[in-house]
Amino acid sequence: MAVESDSEIRDVLSLETVAVVGCSSTPGKAAHDVPAYLHDRGYDVIPVNPFADEIFGRSVPDSLSEVDAEVDVVCIFRPSEEVGDVVDEALERDDVRVIWTQQGIRDDDAAARAERDGRIVVQNRCMKVDHRRLVA
């Protein structure tokens, strides 16, 4: 299901555990500052990045398939051409309810695969912007 209405976005933002694929350890980058904002507001943020060892005081798995915890939302900070692989990894997991691509990132084919598998899809939107607008 593609999500676009404010009430649907609010429902997604009520979920607690967010795996951030492409999370950065560099403050000032959106891929760091957006997950930091979510972390500071009580979300359980799981950074995923093969080039980082620790982010937000937490060890960082290399890939989504290496995340041991339950995941509600997969937030993707990777180029659009890499989204399909991340979505395929997410679809291997039974726990992922939502796939969210950050602003400027979209892959309609991958989104369609996720929707056919019963997942909720949000594309080309910033979780921080929507949280500030609808929740904060």
HELIX and SHEET records of a PDB file:
HELIX    1   1 ASP A    6  LEU A   13  1                                   8    
HELIX    2   2 ALA A   30  ASP A   40  1                                  11    
HELIX    3   3 LEU A   64  GLU A   66  5                                   3    
HELIX    4   4 SER A   80  LEU A   91  1                                  12    
HELIX    5   5 ASP A  108  ARG A  116  1                                   9    
HELIX    6   6 MET A  127  LEU A  134  1                                   8    
SHEET    1   A 5 ASP A  44  VAL A  48  0                                        
SHEET    2   A 5 THR A  17  VAL A  21  1                                        
SHEET    3   A 5 VAL A  73  ILE A  76  1                                        
SHEET    4   A 5 VAL A  98  THR A 101  1                                        
SHEET    5   A 5 ILE A 120  VAL A 122  1                                        
SHEET    1   B 2 GLU A  54  ILE A  55  0                                        
SHEET    2   B 2 ARG A  58  SER A  59 -1                                        
END                                                                             
